[in-house]
């Protein structure tokens, strides 16, 4: 059962969150029926992540990873040889595609295929211009002295 939510009231009361609502709508629409092959998403550090996808039976040439405008797409299509005559086929080799919507400033750091697991390392790199910075408060010269100048002159005499 698919439930559709109306985000129109939130659009009226929020400014600058358009992308968040678009992500919510896209997540509802693009939710795949099958979650095959299974995958894990692990936080490896303060700004590091790893996606591990179980791709048993797939070779490196059978897999394709693309990253474009915050969308990471991992797809696999096994090149079958017609000479194989299976008596039992338990290792699935059907084509798949997983899409991961990445946050701003997250980039793919590398990928590795080992022991039937495809690991994709991600890192979040916030540019210096967007990092929080300290704003110093400057006091006005008229407010720095709590006593008027003519009183200080009388006390000095």
N, C-alpha and C positions, 0 to 999 in steps of 0.2 A: 504494500500500500504506500503510495507516494503522497506526501503532504506538501502542499504548496503554501508558502507564507507570503504575505503582502508586506513589503518593506516601505511602502509609500508614506505612512505616518512618520517613520524614522527619517526619511529624506527631508521632511519639512522642518524637523527640529535639530538637525545636525549639519555641520558645515565641515567640509574637508574629509568626510568619511565615505565618499562615493565608492572608492575602490573596495572598501570592506564589504559594502552591500553587494557589489558586483561579484565579489568572491563567494559570498553566501549563496547568491542565486546560481552561479556557475557550479558550485559544489552540489547543489540539489539536482541540477539538470544533468551534469556530466558524471554522476555517480555510476560507476560501472556495475553491471550485473554480477560479474565474476571478479573475485579478488585473487584469481590465480595468475601467476604464481604468488605464494605468500611472501610478504616482505616485513622488515623491521625498520623502524626509524629510531636512532639512538642519538642522544646528546653526548658528545665526546668531550666537551669542554665548555668554557664560557661562550665561545663563538664558533664552536665546531659541531658538526652533525654528520651522521653516516646513515645512508640508506643501504640495507642489505636485502637483496632479492634472491630467493632460492631458484636457480636456473639450472637444475641438474639436467644433463643431457644436451645442453646448448654449448656450442663452441663460441670462441671469441668472434668469429666471423658471422655468427648467427644473430648477434646482438647489436643494437644501435642505440646510442645515447645522444640526444640533441637537447640543447638549451637555447631558448629564444624568449626574450622579454618576460622573464620571471616564470617561465613554464619549462619544467624539465620533463622530457618524454623519454621513456625507456621502452623499447619494443624488441621483440624477438620473433624470428621466423626461422624455423629449422629447415635446413636443406635436406630433404629426404632422398635417400638412394633407393631406387626401385628394386634393387637386387636383394634387399633384406626380406626374408619371409618369417614374420613373427609368429610364434606359437602362442605367446602371451605378451601383451604390451602393458606394462604397469607404469613405466616412466613416461609421463605425458610430454608430448613434444608439440602441442598445438601452439599456434601463434598467440602472442599476447601484446598488450600495450598498457603501460601504467603512465599516468600523468600526475606530476607533483607541482602544485603551485607554490613557488618560493617567494619569500618576503623580499622586500627591497634590500639591496646591498648584499645578498647571499649569492655566492658564485660557486661553481663546481671546481673543486681543487684537484680531483683525479678520480680514476676508477680502476678497480682491480677485480680480476676473475680468478678465484682460487677455491678448490674443493667444492665446486658446484654453487658457490655464492658469488654474486656480483655485488661488490661493495663500491658505493659512490660516496666520496668524501666531499662535504660542503663546508664552506667557511663564510661567516658573516664579517664583512669589512665595512665599517662605517667610515666615510670620508671625514677628514679633519674638520671640514667646514660644517659638518652636521653633528659633530660631537658636542656634548654640553661644555660650556665654557663659563668661567667665573666672571661676573660683572661687578666691578668695583664701584662702590658708592663714594662719590666725592662730596665732602662737606663744603658749604658755602662759607667764605671768609667772615661774613657778618655774624654767623651763628657759632663760630668756633670759640669766641670769648664770651663767657657768661657775665662778665662785669663790664660796665661802660668804661671807656678810656679816660674820661675826666675824673672818675673816682680813683682809678689807679694812679693818676698823676698826683692827686692830693695825698695819697698814702705814701708815696715815694718822697714827698717833701718834708 
